[in-house]
Amino acid sequence: MKNNPLSIAIGFVLLVIFGLLMFVYQVRTTEVAVVTTFGKPTDQKSEPGPYFRLWPVQKVYKLDKRVRNLEGGEQESTTSDNYGVLITCYAGWAVDNAGEFFPRFDRGSHSAASVKLGEMLRNAQKQVIGKHPLQDFINLDATKIKFDQIEQEIFAILRDQCKNQNYGIDVRFVHIKRLNLPGSNTATVLGRMTSERQNLVTKIQSEGVAKAAAIRNNAETAAQSMISQANSTALAIRGEGDAQAAALLAEFKRNPELAKLLLDIGALEGLLKNKTTLFMDLSFPLMEYLQKRRPDGASLKP
């Protein structure tokens, strides 16, 4: 009985496929592969593509290198001023060094790593919260809430511990998800917030009174300065006028006729400036300026 060529071809293809499955493995973009030789990690592959292995001496374990989310669960911690808070944090982490991660967590178990990281996260947040007063978490002034700083402190502790312990884990971020107050502390905290608000109101009122007093004092000082300046200016003008009057008086004493003439003309101009019609006796002192005179200076009768 002759062998069927088709059967031989199929058998050869299956043999090739079986060989590839035994001696070649594929790494995807989301994976990192750990190669063990006689059960000990000897190599790791993080770049995607096909790789060769010595089966059955070598085995391949594939780990997911994508960022994974971890929630630490709600935990009660005590602030530096002895207030209890219930806080829940979450973190993002990924396998950074598969050669270190694989032997530390039950041949690369992500579940075992999550359990360990959860414990570390809770310890870190308890350590950090113990350094901060309650007002860093709950405050009437939003600019005094230090969530970002607290998250960064927890993140730094967790990241450094993973590196120092050679866990092969890269912690990417830590954030606060939820913050609550135990029932026993709620009334105390509300009372303290009410007191802080009242103190703030008192402070604002005091500042308002102080500013009003300062504005009033400044206005009074400015007014006094303006009055003093006006008095000084008036005194200077009065002195200048007195000096001019004294000079004119001295001139009038030297020329009494000129003084009389100027005074009479000024009085006459004052009477006639509004087109006034005058009825006066010839004996009126100003009549001599209104009468016609002859060339020889004698008065003519009107």
Summary of the structure (lengths in Angstrom):
residues: 302
radius of gyration: 53.2
end to end distance: 178.6
largest distance: 182.4
contacts: 744
relative contact order: 0.07
helix: 54%
strand: 21%
